[in-house]
């Protein structure tokens, strides 16, 4: 009987260890929030880059930028 109890305890301990490795539902929700926040920040950053670039082209600084690109 002791051997059977030890086997059950070992299985329960293994289940507890595996359960620790599985992500919790709130962790999954926060991953989705982080992912969408990152995508939004990337889009805002890209939009800002395009705006600054268009201003530099309009002010004539774009021609300097074009010369630098040609040198590469």
Order of alpha helices (4+ residues) and beta strands (2+ residues): alpha-alpha-alpha
